[in-house]
Amino acid sequence: MIMLKKLAACLAILTLPLLAQYAPTNLSVSPSSGNGNPQPFQFSASSPLGYGDIGNFQVIFNSSLTAVNGCYMSYTPGSNSIALANDANNAWVGSGNLGSSGTLANSQCQLNLAASSFLGSGTTGVLTLTLTFKLGFLGEMNIYLATVEANTGMNNGWQQMGTFSSQLPPHDVSVSPASGTGSNQVFQFTASASAGWQDIGTFQIIFNSTLTAVNGCYLYYTPASNLLAIANDQNTAWLAGANLGNSGSMGNDQCQVNVATSSFSGSGNEGMLTLSLNFLGRFSGTQNIYLATGEANSSMNTGWQQMGAWTTAPASYQGSLDVVSCSTIAGWAENANQIDSALTVDFYVDGASAPAFSAVANQFRQDLLNAGIGTGYYAFNLVTPAALQDGNTHSVSAHYGASVIQLGGSPKSVQCGSAPLGTISVNSFPAGLMVVVDSKNSYATPFTLTDDSSHTFSVASPQTMNSPGTEYVFANWSDGGANGHTIQPGSSVTVNFTTWYQLTLAANPSAGGTFWSTCAAGVRIPRRGHPRVITCGTPLGHRSG
């Protein structure tokens, strides 16, 4: 066996003198294209001196002619021994005899020795290698072959014999239930991938009487992002996208998906998509269930396959959220089984779990009557609530009463009014003391500035209120700023003061005097002739005045 430990050494065989009558000829690899994993490959070569003159087969699977991070093997028919290079192509990871038990593997591929073999007949030798490509080595790769003469090393150099994809499209396994009748149902769609469930890139699902998404229920789910989207009735755009497990629902005029009770899970080779569906309006009759799954790292897919059929007996509700503007919210809703009754429509804002407001759909619209929708008295038209006119963008969805079923056209977005101005709220401890704004105006706390501007705040110290013998000395601001600092809109701050009490001592003329203390009671009078220290329990401070 020629132990070519580096690809440069492998390529060096190109520099050897060639003798066409002795150098083996690379005939073919089968398959030379397609996809599969695991996959047996047959490499054929011939020598004018007989297959016994083929001394070595060297094979590389990689996106380019390099053995680094590839699948590089060297086989010697004379000893029936094969070796596999490591990822760096600077050593063999191991060797073994074809037909024996066991495997050889690096990070790109695994060779099944028991399922591999060599067969020679006449001038032709056929090497069969059964390979499994690993998850990190998926995609299209070139197949390179070089064969070497047994006695002289003569060869015809590396030749690309084919291109093969180690990836397989997923397999559509099942939908459960695959048949039945009902207006709402939880469906589980199962697909599998040979490289593991993570290789399932997309689920596409259509409920319709024929294979078309127009006026059907067409859903598109991506497991990697957990994002589900639904197409509009004309299949010209996606109406909405939502992450499974979140609150709320989404839908078109044919179906609604309860996002909160839908989910995806993966285990082993299988991925399972669970969708909780409600069928709406006039989407009745037998609807075929079509499924197509796509591979995560390529454009390969299963193509559309009919997995079952479901007879929709849709809820009798139908309607539409037509307008959400800064002045009006309008649309219609009807229960076809109770054409003389008015439905209550609940409106949910920004995905909230409870409705923000409601309306009764009992107004007349001529276009509804012209369309054959009952009596035509199913419209609603209300003034847009002030809560939606705060300058922020809001999402509004309309539901049939307290159900999770949305009206068609939901949700819609609206932005009205100006954004609220930034405010600065100021308080003091104790409350009622004065704060100077921008060195100009003084305000008694608490107060709020609403002009959406920054301001400089300071306080006089000490301050008095209507309590003789009591003063308040600046201590700190709650935001840590100095006495006299700038505060930005959107802030709420408190300025803290220390309270001082005036105490008069009159034991005798020489010991008497006025002192200030931070405590109002429990003062100990010092002994005659000692410094005048005012204390109350643990000393809190003192000053003369």
C-alpha positions as CSV (number, residue, x, y, z in Angstrom):
1,M,0.0,0.0,0.0
2,I,1.3,3.4,-0.9
3,M,0.9,5.5,2.3
4,L,0.3,9.0,1.0
5,K,0.1,11.0,4.2
6,K,-0.4,14.3,2.5
7,L,-2.3,15.3,-0.6
8,A,0.8,16.9,-2.0
9,A,2.4,13.5,-2.0
10,C,-0.7,12.1,-3.6
11,L,-0.6,14.7,-6.4
12,A,3.0,13.9,-6.9
13,I,2.0,10.8,-8.8
14,L,1.1,13.1,-11.7
15,T,4.8,13.9,-12.1
16,L,5.9,10.3,-12.7
17,P,6.8,9.3,-16.2
18,L,3.8,7.7,-17.9
19,L,3.7,4.6,-19.9
20,A,0.3,4.2,-21.4
21,Q,0.6,0.5,-21.9
22,Y,1.3,-0.1,-18.2
23,A,-0.6,2.7,-16.3
24,P,-4.1,1.5,-15.2
25,T,-7.0,3.3,-16.7
26,N,-9.7,4.8,-14.5
27,L,-13.0,3.5,-16.1
28,S,-15.9,4.7,-14.0
29,V,-17.6,5.2,-10.6
30,S,-21.1,4.1,-10.0
31,P,-23.2,6.0,-9.1
32,S,-21.5,9.0,-10.6
33,S,-24.3,11.4,-9.6
34,G,-27.4,11.5,-7.4
35,N,-27.7,11.4,-3.7
36,G,-27.9,8.9,-0.9
37,N,-26.6,8.2,2.6
38,P,-25.4,5.6,3.3
39,Q,-24.3,4.7,-0.2
40,P,-22.2,1.9,-1.9
41,F,-19.9,3.1,-4.7
42,Q,-18.2,0.9,-7.3
43,F,-14.9,2.1,-8.7
44,S,-13.7,0.4,-11.9
45,A,-10.2,0.4,-13.4
46,S,-8.4,-1.7,-16.0
47,S,-4.8,-2.7,-16.9
48,P,-3.6,-4.2,-20.2
49,L,-1.6,-6.6,-18.1
50,G,-4.7,-7.8,-16.1
51,Y,-6.5,-6.6,-13.0
52,G,-3.6,-8.0,-10.9
53,D,-1.4,-5.2,-12.2
54,I,-3.6,-2.6,-10.5
55,G,-1.6,-2.0,-7.4
56,N,-3.5,0.7,-5.6
57,F,-6.8,2.6,-5.7
58,Q,-6.9,6.1,-4.2
59,V,-10.3,7.8,-3.6
60,I,-11.2,11.3,-2.4
61,F,-14.7,12.7,-1.7
62,N,-14.5,16.4,-1.2
63,S,-15.8,19.7,-2.7
64,S,-12.3,20.2,-4.3
65,L,-9.2,18.1,-4.9
66,T,-7.9,18.1,-1.4
67,A,-7.8,15.3,1.2
68,V,-7.9,17.9,4.1
69,N,-11.3,17.7,5.8
70,G,-12.3,15.2,3.2
71,C,-12.9,11.5,2.9
72,Y,-9.6,10.0,1.5
73,M,-8.9,6.3,1.2
74,S,-6.1,4.2,-0.2
75,Y,-6.8,0.5,-1.1
76,T,-4.2,-2.2,-2.0
77,P,-5.7,-5.2,-3.8
78,G,-2.7,-7.4,-3.2
79,S,-3.2,-7.3,0.6
80,N,-7.0,-6.5,0.5
81,S,-6.1,-3.7,2.9
82,I,-7.6,-0.2,3.0
83,A,-6.7,2.9,5.1
84,L,-8.6,6.1,5.8
85,A,-6.8,9.4,6.4
86,N,-7.5,11.7,9.3
87,D,-9.1,15.2,9.0
88,A,-5.7,16.9,8.6
89,N,-4.4,14.3,6.1
90,N,-1.2,13.8,8.1
91,A,-1.9,10.3,9.3
92,W,-4.1,7.3,8.8
93,V,-6.9,6.9,11.4
94,G,-6.7,3.1,10.8
95,S,-6.8,0.3,8.3
96,G,-8.6,-2.9,7.8
97,N,-9.4,-5.7,5.4
98,L,-12.5,-5.5,3.1
99,G,-15.1,-8.0,4.1
100,S,-14.1,-8.0,7.7
101,S,-16.2,-6.7,10.6
102,G,-15.9,-3.1,11.8
103,T,-15.7,0.4,10.4
104,L,-13.1,3.1,9.7
105,A,-14.2,6.7,10.4
106,N,-13.0,10.3,10.5
107,S,-15.2,13.5,10.9
108,Q,-16.4,13.4,7.3
109,C,-17.2,9.7,6.6
110,Q,-17.5,6.2,7.8
111,L,-16.4,3.1,5.8
112,N,-18.3,-0.1,6.4
113,L,-15.6,-2.8,6.0
114,A,-18.1,-5.7,6.0
115,A,-20.2,-4.2,3.2
116,S,-17.1,-3.3,1.0
117,S,-15.2,-5.6,-1.4
118,F,-12.9,-6.0,-4.4
119,L,-13.5,-8.2,-7.4
120,G,-11.2,-8.7,-10.4
121,S,-11.9,-10.3,-13.7
122,G,-9.7,-10.2,-16.8
123,T,-8.2,-6.8,-17.2
124,T,-10.8,-5.0,-14.9
125,G,-10.8,-4.6,-11.1
126,V,-13.9,-3.3,-9.3
127,L,-13.6,-1.8,-5.8
128,T,-16.9,-1.5,-3.8
129,L,-16.9,0.9,-0.9
130,T,-20.0,1.4,1.3
131,L,-19.8,4.9,2.9
132,T,-21.9,6.9,5.4
133,F,-21.4,10.6,5.2
134,K,-21.5,12.5,8.5
135,L,-23.8,15.4,9.4
136,G,-21.1,18.0,9.1
137,F,-20.1,16.7,5.7
138,L,-23.4,17.1,3.9
139,G,-23.8,18.6,0.4
140,E,-22.5,18.2,-3.0
141,M,-19.0,16.7,-3.4
142,N,-16.7,15.6,-6.2
143,I,-15.5,12.0,-6.6
144,Y,-11.8,11.7,-7.4
145,L,-10.0,8.5,-8.4
146,A,-6.3,7.7,-9.0
147,T,-5.1,4.1,-9.7
148,V,-1.5,3.0,-9.6
149,E,0.4,0.2,-11.4
150,A,1.6,-2.5,-9.1
151,N,5.3,-2.6,-9.9
152,T,6.3,0.7,-11.3
153,G,3.9,3.2,-9.7
154,M,2.8,4.4,-13.1
155,N,-0.5,6.1,-13.1
156,N,-2.9,8.4,-15.1
157,G,-3.2,10.9,-12.2
158,W,-6.3,12.2,-10.3
159,Q,-9.5,12.3,-12.3
160,Q,-12.9,13.5,-11.3
161,M,-15.2,10.6,-11.9
162,G,-18.5,12.2,-10.8
163,T,-20.4,14.5,-8.4
164,F,-22.6,13.2,-5.6
165,S,-24.7,14.7,-2.9
166,S,-24.5,13.1,0.5
167,Q,-27.8,14.7,1.4
168,L,-31.2,13.1,1.0
169,P,-34.5,15.0,1.0
170,P,-36.6,14.3,4.0
171,H,-39.3,11.6,3.8
172,D,-42.9,12.4,4.3
173,V,-44.0,9.8,6.8
174,S,-47.6,10.5,7.8
175,V,-50.4,12.9,8.9
176,S,-52.6,11.9,11.8
177,P,-55.6,11.8,11.5
178,A,-55.4,11.1,7.8
179,S,-59.2,11.2,7.4
180,G,-62.3,12.3,9.3
181,T,-64.8,15.2,9.6
182,G,-65.0,18.3,11.7
183,S,-64.7,22.0,12.0
184,N,-61.6,21.9,14.2
185,Q,-58.9,19.3,14.6
186,V,-55.4,18.8,15.9
187,F,-53.2,17.3,13.1
188,Q,-49.8,15.9,13.5
189,F,-47.5,15.9,10.5
190,T,-44.4,13.6,10.7
191,A,-41.3,13.6,8.4
192,S,-37.9,11.9,8.7
193,A,-34.4,12.6,7.6
194,S,-31.5,10.1,7.4
195,A,-29.1,12.7,8.9
196,G,-31.4,13.4,11.9
197,W,-34.5,15.4,12.4
198,Q,-32.4,18.6,12.4
199,D,-32.0,18.1,8.6
200,I,-35.7,18.8,8.1
201,G,-35.7,22.4,7.0
202,T,-39.3,23.1,6.1
203,F,-42.9,21.8,6.3
204,Q,-45.3,23.0,3.6
205,I,-49.0,22.0,4.0
206,I,-52.0,22.6,1.9
207,F,-55.6,21.8,2.7
208,N,-57.7,22.1,-0.5
209,S,-59.9,20.1,-2.9
210,T,-57.0,20.2,-5.4
211,L,-53.3,20.9,-5.3
212,T,-53.5,24.7,-5.2
213,A,-53.0,27.2,-2.5
214,V,-55.5,29.7,-4.0
215,N,-58.5,29.8,-1.7
216,G,-57.0,27.1,0.4
217,C,-55.3,26.7,3.7
218,Y,-51.5,26.9,2.9
219,L,-49.1,26.9,5.8
220,Y,-45.3,27.1,5.8
221,Y,-43.3,26.1,8.9
222,T,-39.5,26.4,9.6
223,P,-38.3,24.3,12.5
224,A,-35.0,26.2,13.0
225,S,-36.8,29.4,13.7
226,N,-40.1,27.9,15.0
227,L,-41.9,30.3,12.7
228,L,-45.3,29.4,11.0
229,A,-46.7,31.5,8.2
230,I,-50.0,31.4,6.4
231,A,-50.7,32.5,2.8
232,N,-53.5,34.9,1.9
233,D,-56.5,33.7,-0.1
234,Q,-54.9,34.6,-3.5
235,N,-51.5,33.0,-2.5
236,T,-49.8,36.2,-3.4
237,A,-48.4,37.0,0.1
238,W,-47.9,35.7,3.6
239,L,-50.5,37.1,5.9
240,A,-48.7,36.7,9.2
241,G,-45.9,34.8,10.9
242,A,-45.9,33.5,14.5
243,N,-43.8,31.3,16.8
244,L,-45.6,28.2,17.8
245,G,-46.4,28.1,21.5
246,N,-47.0,31.9,21.7
247,S,-50.5,33.2,22.5
248,G,-53.0,34.1,19.8
249,S,-54.0,32.7,16.5
250,M,-53.5,33.4,12.8
251,G,-55.5,32.6,9.7
252,N,-57.1,33.4,6.4
253,D,-60.7,33.0,5.2
254,Q,-60.4,29.2,5.0
255,C,-58.7,28.3,8.2
256,Q,-57.3,29.5,11.5
257,V,-54.4,28.1,13.5
258,N,-54.4,28.2,17.3
259,V,-50.7,29.1,17.7
260,A,-50.7,28.6,21.4
261,T,-51.7,24.9,21.2
262,S,-49.5,24.1,18.2
263,S,-46.0,22.8,18.5
264,F,-43.0,21.1,17.0
265,S,-40.8,18.3,18.4
266,G,-37.9,16.3,17.1
267,S,-36.4,12.9,18.1
268,G,-33.9,10.8,16.3
269,N,-34.6,11.0,12.6
270,E,-38.2,12.2,12.9
271,G,-39.7,15.7,13.3
272,M,-43.4,16.1,14.3
273,L,-45.3,19.2,13.6
274,T,-48.6,19.6,15.5
275,L,-51.1,22.1,14.3
276,S,-54.5,23.0,15.9
277,L,-56.8,24.1,13.0
278,N,-60.2,25.6,12.7
279,F,-62.0,25.6,9.3
280,L,-64.0,28.7,8.6
281,G,-66.6,30.3,6.4
282,R,-67.7,28.4,3.3
283,F,-64.6,26.2,3.2
284,S,-66.7,23.0,3.4
285,G,-66.5,19.6,1.7
286,T,-63.6,17.2,1.2
287,Q,-60.2,18.8,1.4
288,N,-57.1,16.8,0.4
289,I,-54.1,17.1,2.8
290,Y,-50.9,17.8,0.9
291,L,-47.4,17.8,2.5
292,A,-44.0,18.7,1.2
293,T,-40.9,18.8,3.3
294,G,-37.5,20.3,2.4
295,E,-33.9,19.6,3.4
296,A,-32.3,22.1,5.7
297,N,-29.1,22.8,3.8
298,S,-30.1,22.5,0.2
299,S,-33.1,23.0,-2.1
300,M,-33.9,19.3,-2.1
301,N,-37.5,18.4,-1.1
302,T,-40.0,15.6,-1.3
303,G,-42.3,17.4,-3.7
304,W,-46.0,17.6,-2.9
305,Q,-47.6,14.3,-1.7
306,Q,-51.2,13.7,-0.8
307,M,-51.2,12.3,2.8
308,G,-54.9,12.1,3.4
309,A,-58.3,13.8,3.1
310,W,-60.4,15.7,5.6
311,T,-64.1,16.7,5.3
312,T,-64.4,20.2,6.7
313,A,-67.6,21.0,8.4
314,P,-66.6,24.5,9.2
315,A,-67.9,26.7,12.0
316,S,-70.7,28.8,10.7
317,Y,-68.8,32.0,11.5
318,Q,-67.7,34.2,8.6
319,G,-66.5,37.8,8.5
320,S,-63.7,40.2,8.0
321,L,-61.8,43.0,9.8
322,D,-61.8,45.4,6.9
323,V,-60.5,48.7,8.3
324,V,-58.3,49.7,11.3
325,S,-57.5,53.4,11.0
326,C,-57.0,56.4,13.3
327,S,-60.7,57.2,13.2
328,T,-62.5,54.0,12.5
329,I,-62.5,50.2,13.1
330,A,-64.9,48.5,10.7
331,G,-65.8,45.1,9.3
332,W,-68.5,42.4,9.5
333,A,-69.2,39.1,11.2
334,E,-72.0,36.6,10.7
335,N,-73.1,33.2,12.1
336,A,-74.7,31.5,9.1
337,N,-76.7,29.2,11.3
338,Q,-78.3,32.1,13.1
339,I,-78.8,34.8,10.5
340,D,-81.2,36.8,12.7
341,S,-78.7,37.0,15.6
342,A,-75.9,39.6,16.0
343,L,-72.5,38.4,16.9
344,T,-70.3,40.2,19.5
345,V,-66.8,40.8,18.1
346,D,-63.9,41.0,20.6
347,F,-60.8,43.0,19.8
348,Y,-57.4,42.1,21.0
349,V,-54.5,44.6,21.0
350,D,-50.8,43.7,20.7
351,G,-51.3,40.0,21.3
352,A,-52.9,40.4,24.7
353,S,-54.7,37.3,26.2
354,A,-57.8,39.3,27.0
355,P,-59.9,41.6,24.7
356,A,-59.4,45.3,25.0
357,F,-62.9,46.3,23.7
358,S,-65.8,44.8,21.9
359,A,-68.5,45.7,19.4
360,V,-71.8,44.2,18.3
361,A,-72.0,43.4,14.6
362,N,-75.6,44.5,13.8
363,Q,-75.3,47.4,11.3
364,F,-76.6,47.0,7.7
365,R,-74.3,46.8,4.7
366,Q,-75.8,46.6,1.2
367,D,-72.8,44.8,-0.2
368,L,-73.3,42.0,2.3
369,L,-76.9,41.6,1.2
370,N,-75.9,41.7,-2.4
371,A,-73.4,39.0,-1.8
372,G,-76.1,36.7,-0.4
373,I,-74.9,37.0,3.2
374,G,-78.1,36.7,5.2
375,T,-80.0,39.9,5.9
376,G,-76.9,42.2,5.5
377,Y,-77.2,43.3,9.2
378,Y,-73.8,42.0,10.2
379,A,-71.5,45.1,10.1
380,F,-69.7,46.9,12.9
381,N,-68.2,50.4,12.7
382,L,-66.7,52.0,15.8
383,V,-64.5,55.0,16.7
384,T,-60.9,54.0,17.3
385,P,-60.3,54.1,21.0
386,A,-58.0,56.8,22.5
387,A,-55.7,54.1,23.8
388,L,-54.7,53.3,20.2
389,Q,-53.8,56.9,19.5
390,D,-50.7,57.3,21.7
391,G,-48.2,57.5,18.9
392,N,-47.2,53.9,19.1
393,T,-47.8,51.1,16.6
394,H,-50.5,48.7,17.7
395,S,-51.7,45.4,16.3
396,V,-55.4,44.8,16.4
397,S,-57.1,41.4,15.8
398,A,-60.9,40.7,15.8
399,H,-62.3,37.5,17.1
400,Y,-65.8,35.9,17.0
401,G,-66.8,36.5,20.6
402,A,-64.6,34.8,23.2
403,S,-63.2,32.2,20.7
404,V,-59.7,31.9,19.4
405,I,-61.1,32.2,15.8
406,Q,-60.1,35.4,14.1
407,L,-62.0,37.3,11.5
408,G,-60.4,37.3,8.1
409,G,-58.0,40.2,7.6
410,S,-56.8,40.0,11.2
411,P,-54.5,41.3,12.5
412,K,-54.1,44.9,11.2
413,S,-51.6,47.5,12.4
414,V,-52.3,51.1,13.1
415,Q,-50.2,54.1,14.4
416,C,-52.0,57.3,15.4
417,G,-51.2,60.5,17.3
418,S,-47.9,61.6,18.7
419,A,-45.6,59.7,21.0
420,P,-46.1,60.8,24.6
421,L,-43.8,63.5,25.8
422,G,-41.0,62.6,28.2
423,T,-41.6,63.7,31.8
424,I,-39.5,64.4,34.9
425,S,-41.1,63.8,38.2
426,V,-39.5,65.4,41.3
427,N,-40.3,64.7,45.0
428,S,-38.5,65.5,48.2
429,F,-38.1,63.9,51.6
430,P,-39.7,65.3,53.5
431,A,-42.3,66.5,50.9
432,G,-43.1,70.2,50.3
433,L,-39.6,71.6,50.1
434,M,-38.5,73.8,47.2
435,V,-36.5,72.8,44.1
436,V,-35.0,75.3,41.7
437,V,-35.2,74.5,38.0
438,D,-32.6,75.8,35.6
439,S,-31.5,78.4,38.2
440,K,-34.8,80.3,37.5
441,N,-38.0,79.0,38.9
442,S,-38.7,77.3,42.2
443,Y,-41.3,74.6,42.7
444,A,-42.6,73.0,45.8
445,T,-42.4,69.2,45.7
446,P,-43.9,67.0,44.4
447,F,-44.2,68.4,40.8
448,T,-43.8,67.0,37.2
449,L,-42.3,68.7,34.1
450,T,-43.9,67.5,30.8
451,D,-42.0,69.4,28.2
452,D,-39.9,66.5,27.0
453,S,-36.7,68.4,27.8
454,S,-33.8,68.0,30.2
455,H,-33.4,70.4,33.0
456,T,-30.9,71.3,35.8
457,F,-32.2,70.9,39.3
458,S,-30.7,72.3,42.6
459,V,-31.9,73.1,46.1
460,A,-31.2,75.8,48.7
461,S,-29.8,74.5,51.9
462,P,-30.9,74.8,54.6
463,Q,-34.6,75.4,54.1
464,T,-37.5,76.0,56.5
465,M,-41.1,75.3,56.3
466,N,-43.9,76.5,58.7
467,S,-42.3,74.9,61.7
468,P,-40.2,77.3,63.8
469,G,-37.0,75.7,65.1
470,T,-36.8,73.2,62.3
471,E,-34.5,73.3,59.3
472,Y,-33.8,71.0,56.4
473,V,-30.3,70.5,55.1
474,F,-29.5,68.9,51.7
475,A,-28.3,65.3,51.9
476,N,-28.4,63.7,48.4
477,W,-30.4,63.1,45.2
478,S,-31.8,59.6,44.7
479,D,-30.0,59.3,41.3
480,G,-26.7,60.1,43.0
481,G,-26.3,63.5,41.3
482,A,-24.8,66.6,42.9
483,N,-26.8,69.4,44.2
484,G,-27.1,71.1,40.9
485,H,-27.2,68.5,38.1
486,T,-29.0,67.8,34.8
487,I,-31.8,65.2,34.7
488,Q,-33.2,63.7,31.4
489,P,-36.8,63.2,30.4
490,G,-38.3,59.9,31.6
491,S,-36.9,60.2,35.1
492,S,-38.4,60.2,38.5
493,V,-36.1,61.5,41.3
494,T,-36.2,62.4,45.0
495,V,-34.1,64.9,46.8
496,N,-33.4,63.9,50.4
497,F,-32.9,66.3,53.3
498,T,-31.7,65.9,56.9
499,T,-33.9,67.5,59.5
500,W,-32.3,69.6,62.2
501,Y,-34.1,70.8,65.4
502,Q,-33.2,74.0,67.3
503,L,-32.7,73.3,71.0
504,T,-32.3,76.1,73.7
505,L,-30.4,75.3,76.9
506,A,-30.9,77.6,79.8
507,A,-29.3,75.9,82.9
508,N,-27.6,79.2,83.8
509,P,-26.3,82.1,81.8
510,S,-22.9,80.6,81.2
511,A,-24.2,77.2,80.2
512,G,-27.2,78.4,78.2
513,G,-27.3,78.8,74.4
514,T,-29.0,77.7,71.3
515,F,-27.9,74.5,69.6
516,W,-29.1,72.4,66.6
517,S,-29.5,68.7,66.6
518,T,-30.8,66.0,64.2
519,C,-33.0,64.6,67.0
520,A,-35.9,66.3,68.7
521,A,-36.0,64.5,72.0
522,G,-33.8,62.7,74.5
523,V,-31.1,65.4,74.6
524,R,-28.4,65.0,77.3
525,I,-27.3,68.4,78.7
526,P,-23.5,68.5,79.1
527,R,-21.8,69.1,82.4
528,R,-20.7,72.6,83.2
529,G,-17.5,73.7,81.6
530,H,-17.5,70.8,79.1
531,P,-17.9,71.3,75.3
532,R,-21.5,71.7,74.4
533,V,-22.3,68.3,72.7
534,I,-25.9,67.6,72.0
535,T,-26.7,63.9,71.9
536,C,-29.8,61.7,71.9
537,G,-29.0,58.0,72.1
538,T,-26.4,57.4,69.4
539,P,-25.1,60.9,68.4
540,L,-26.6,61.9,65.1
541,G,-24.8,65.2,64.7
542,H,-24.8,68.7,66.0
543,R,-24.1,72.2,65.0
544,S,-24.2,75.6,66.7
545,G,-26.4,78.4,65.6
